[in-house]
Amino acid sequence: MKQIDLTSSKLFKNLIEFDDDETYIDIHNDYFCYQIKYDEDLESIQMLFNSVDSSAIFEKVDIELSGIQIIKMSLLLRSELKKKITLDTFYRGRYEIEGVLKEYSDQGKPYFYIEFDEGYSMELFANSVKAFLYTVK
């Protein structure tokens, strides 16, 4: 397993593509999300991805956001059950409060935007954002 910390990424940097000078990951084109887990007690969200290519170096990528506070969430309810969704937008951004743009909450948590092609979206504060990369066994 390899870990990449995305917490302090540059403002508005697209996090669906990331690297650590050794490994390049393109979540949008090379992986599909098969599960999103929310744990209220741990204040965490895990987005679990599988590679679309069976020969990929990293078969699985899990993105974990911890110490979260969800601000907005939209989940489309459809008659067909989606088993695979595609992460389209993921970045650290700003939010507006009382007409002022801010990057961090009063507790120092950065603000993140997450949106999937299928219309699911979240906006939240998170203490930590990490990607865990798992190789093929």
Buried (B, 14 or more C-beta within 10 A) or exposed (E): EBEBEBBEBEEEEBBBBBEBEEEEBEBBEBBBBBEBEBEEEEBBBBBBBBBEEEEBEBBBBBBBBBBBEBBEEEEEEEEEEBEEBBBBBBBBBBBEEEEEEEEEBEEEBBBBBBBBEBEBBBBBBBBBBBBBBBEEE
